[in-house]
Amino acid sequence: MLSDDIQSPRFIAPARTRADSARFQRVKVSVLGRYMLADRREFPCQVIEMSPGDAMVIAPVAGVVGERVIAYIDHVGRIEGTILSQMDGGFEMDIAASPRKRDKMAAQLTWLANKDILNLPEDRRHERVVPDIRHSTVVLDDGRRYNCKIIDISLSGAAIELDVRPAMGTPVTLGRMRARVVRHFQNGVAVEFASAQEMLTVVQQNLRMN
């Protein structure tokens, strides 16, 4: 069952206006998930368009305008908001999130929208955690070296804050690990390791600055 903090099974939140969500640009995606309405009923769903501020959801039960929705979407995680309108076969919802979470969502939506075109790896197949070691270095093939800050890591890659934006596919060395750039976001890049690791402790050891 989806966890939530809805205080009443009939809770109806004040509906946001479309203008609140219009400042975010939607991208076409096709991701599955589950959602829960205010009466705690759960259903499977599919998101077909999404931005950091709203989403178009194909759903068997649409709920009512203004009703609170909590959903867990593949590759995106937990989102919550209210139903803005009903549509044939589903509903449109806004998304309530902090600026930091919206930045992360924007980066992930960019990846989702482009992964098929650019043949990007499924870099969210492994759990991502914030490492104990946050500072490291990135070295490009031409020898240029940059300090960076680790946002999160998994067995297959890492997201890092970096002042430069190497082109997609650029080989880099992060700490002592060979990797390549697979995604850009507002404050840095995501990289995929040349080979997936078996333990996160090994990943952290190899992120130490050279």
C-alpha positions as semicolon CSV with decimal commas, in nm:
position;residue;x (nm);y (nm);z (nm)
1;M;0,000;0,000;0,000
2;L;0,120;0,351;-0,076
3;S;0,225;0,539;0,237
4;D;0,087;0,888;0,288
5;D;-0,007;1,152;0,542
6;I;-0,365;1,219;0,437
7;Q;-0,548;1,305;0,756
8;S;-0,898;1,220;0,635
9;P;-1,014;0,970;0,373
10;R;-1,235;1,242;0,227
11;F;-0,971;1,518;0,231
12;I;-1,011;1,757;-0,061
13;A;-0,727;2,003;-0,109
14;P;-0,775;2,354;-0,249
15;A;-0,723;2,322;-0,625
16;R;-0,437;2,509;-0,786
17;T;-0,493;2,701;-1,104
18;R;-0,349;2,601;-1,439
19;A;-0,134;2,914;-1,429
20;D;0,054;2,769;-1,130
21;S;0,170;2,477;-1,343
22;A;0,191;2,650;-1,680
23;R;0,541;2,784;-1,615
24;F;0,679;2,429;-1,643
25;Q;0,723;2,267;-1,983
26;R;0,585;1,916;-2,018
27;V;0,766;1,636;-2,198
28;K;0,612;1,324;-2,347
29;V;0,698;1,014;-2,144
30;S;0,557;0,667;-2,092
31;V;0,611;0,552;-1,735
32;L;0,404;0,327;-1,513
33;G;0,316;0,367;-1,148
34;R;0,047;0,349;-0,882
35;Y;-0,164;0,625;-0,733
36;M;-0,387;0,668;-0,432
37;L;-0,692;0,891;-0,407
38;A;-0,810;1,070;-0,094
39;D;-1,032;0,775;0,006
40;R;-0,716;0,558;0,007
41;R;-0,812;0,347;-0,292
42;E;-0,509;0,249;-0,502
43;F;-0,490;0,189;-0,876
44;P;-0,222;0,135;-1,143
45;C;-0,155;0,424;-1,379
46;Q;0,056;0,548;-1,668
47;V;0,200;0,898;-1,701
48;I;0,205;1,016;-2,064
49;E;0,312;1,380;-2,020
50;M;0,489;1,538;-1,726
51;S;0,671;1,847;-1,606
52;P;0,811;1,936;-1,263
53;G;0,476;2,107;-1,201
54;D;0,207;1,880;-1,344
55;A;0,130;1,547;-1,512
56;M;-0,120;1,383;-1,747
57;V;-0,216;1,046;-1,601
58;I;-0,396;0,755;-1,767
59;A;-0,598;0,603;-1,485
60;P;-0,897;0,371;-1,434
61;V;-1,056;0,605;-1,175
62;A;-1,023;0,980;-1,225
63;G;-1,127;1,113;-0,882
64;V;-1,274;1,463;-0,856
65;V;-1,128;1,806;-0,927
66;G;-0,944;1,934;-0,621
67;E;-0,889;1,587;-0,473
68;R;-0,547;1,508;-0,336
69;V;-0,345;1,239;-0,514
70;I;-0,029;1,057;-0,407
71;A;0,158;0,850;-0,668
72;Y;0,476;0,649;-0,704
73;I;0,602;0,669;-1,060
74;D;0,876;0,449;-1,205
75;H;1,208;0,637;-1,245
76;V;1,060;0,947;-1,078
77;G;0,951;0,832;-0,732
78;R;0,687;0,978;-0,505
79;I;0,482;1,274;-0,624
80;E;0,177;1,437;-0,473
81;G;-0,065;1,708;-0,571
82;T;-0,428;1,770;-0,660
83;I;-0,647;1,685;-0,957
84;L;-0,676;1,987;-1,188
85;S;-0,916;1,834;-1,441
86;Q;-1,056;1,507;-1,567
87;M;-0,985;1,379;-1,915
88;D;-1,094;1,080;-2,119
89;G;-0,932;0,783;-1,945
90;G;-0,763;0,971;-1,664
91;F;-0,684;1,308;-1,514
92;E;-0,445;1,602;-1,506
93;M;-0,278;1,676;-1,174
94;D;-0,049;1,942;-1,038
95;I;0,265;1,846;-0,846
96;A;0,360;2,001;-0,512
97;A;0,738;1,994;-0,463
98;S;1,028;2,195;-0,326
99;P;1,255;2,383;-0,571
100;R;1,530;2,124;-0,512
101;K;1,297;1,836;-0,585
102;R;1,170;2,013;-0,898
103;D;1,530;2,048;-1,021
104;K;1,589;1,675;-0,971
105;M;1,259;1,596;-1,141
106;A;1,345;1,817;-1,438
107;A;1,676;1,636;-1,483
108;Q;1,511;1,296;-1,465
109;L;1,234;1,395;-1,707
110;T;1,496;1,517;-1,953
111;W;1,665;1,179;-1,927
112;L;1,336;0,992;-1,969
113;A;1,240;1,199;-2,273
114;N;1,575;1,144;-2,444
115;K;1,688;0,798;-2,335
116;D;1,534;0,617;-2,632
117;I;1,663;0,870;-2,885
118;L;2,014;0,880;-2,738
119;N;2,021;0,513;-2,629
120;L;2,093;0,616;-2,272
121;P;2,134;0,348;-2,006
122;E;1,868;0,266;-1,748
123;D;2,074;0,439;-1,480
124;R;1,790;0,433;-1,226
125;R;1,777;0,054;-1,207
126;H;1,993;0,067;-0,895
127;E;1,910;0,235;-0,566
128;R;2,068;0,576;-0,529
129;V;2,208;0,696;-0,196
130;V;2,389;1,003;-0,066
131;P;2,751;0,895;-0,001
132;D;2,960;0,964;0,307
133;I;3,226;1,107;0,075
134;R;3,079;1,414;-0,096
135;H;3,386;1,579;-0,252
136;S;3,584;1,430;-0,539
137;T;3,747;1,521;-0,870
138;V;3,655;1,479;-1,234
139;V;3,937;1,438;-1,486
140;L;3,874;1,463;-1,859
141;D;4,072;1,266;-2,116
142;D;4,276;1,575;-2,203
143;G;4,395;1,603;-1,842
144;R;4,173;1,888;-1,727
145;R;4,075;1,838;-1,363
146;Y;3,775;1,982;-1,179
147;N;3,660;1,960;-0,821
148;C;3,305;1,829;-0,783
149;K;3,046;1,745;-0,519
150;I;2,867;1,410;-0,520
151;I;2,487;1,440;-0,504
152;D;2,412;1,068;-0,501
153;I;2,557;0,737;-0,616
154;S;2,440;0,394;-0,722
155;L;2,614;0,074;-0,829
156;S;2,603;0,196;-1,188
157;G;2,661;0,571;-1,173
158;A;2,656;0,902;-0,991
159;A;2,505;1,251;-1,004
160;I;2,757;1,528;-0,938
161;E;2,759;1,904;-0,902
162;L;3,014;2,037;-1,151
163;D;3,099;2,382;-1,286
164;V;3,145;2,254;-1,644
165;R;2,919;2,049;-1,871
166;P;3,117;1,792;-2,070
167;A;2,925;1,676;-2,378
168;M;2,699;1,374;-2,354
169;G;2,905;1,058;-2,394
170;T;3,232;1,225;-2,283
171;P;3,463;0,979;-2,103
172;V;3,569;1,101;-1,758
173;T;3,740;0,972;-1,447
174;L;3,545;1,036;-1,127
175;G;3,783;0,980;-0,837
176;R;3,940;0,653;-0,954
177;M;3,642;0,530;-1,154
178;R;3,609;0,543;-1,530
179;A;3,273;0,675;-1,645
180;R;3,093;0,866;-1,918
181;V;2,850;1,158;-1,910
182;V;2,491;1,045;-1,972
183;R;2,283;1,342;-1,857
184;H;2,298;1,715;-1,789
185;F;2,098;1,898;-1,525
186;Q;2,095;2,249;-1,379
187;N;2,391;2,218;-1,143
188;G;2,594;1,938;-1,293
189;V;2,594;1,606;-1,475
190;A;2,513;1,240;-1,425
191;V;2,769;0,977;-1,519
192;E;2,751;0,603;-1,579
193;F;3,042;0,392;-1,459
194;A;3,232;0,191;-1,719
195;S;3,133;-0,123;-1,527
196;A;2,864;-0,168;-1,265
197;Q;2,996;-0,232;-0,915
198;E;2,883;-0,496;-0,667
199;M;2,896;-0,294;-0,343
200;L;2,833;0,073;-0,264
201;T;3,124;0,069;-0,021
202;V;3,354;-0,004;-0,316
203;V;3,202;0,283;-0,510
204;Q;3,263;0,521;-0,219
205;Q;3,624;0,409;-0,175
206;N;3,690;0,472;-0,543
207;L;3,537;0,821;-0,532
208;R;3,821;0,948;-0,314
209;M;4,018;1,226;-0,475
210;N;4,334;1,119;-0,653
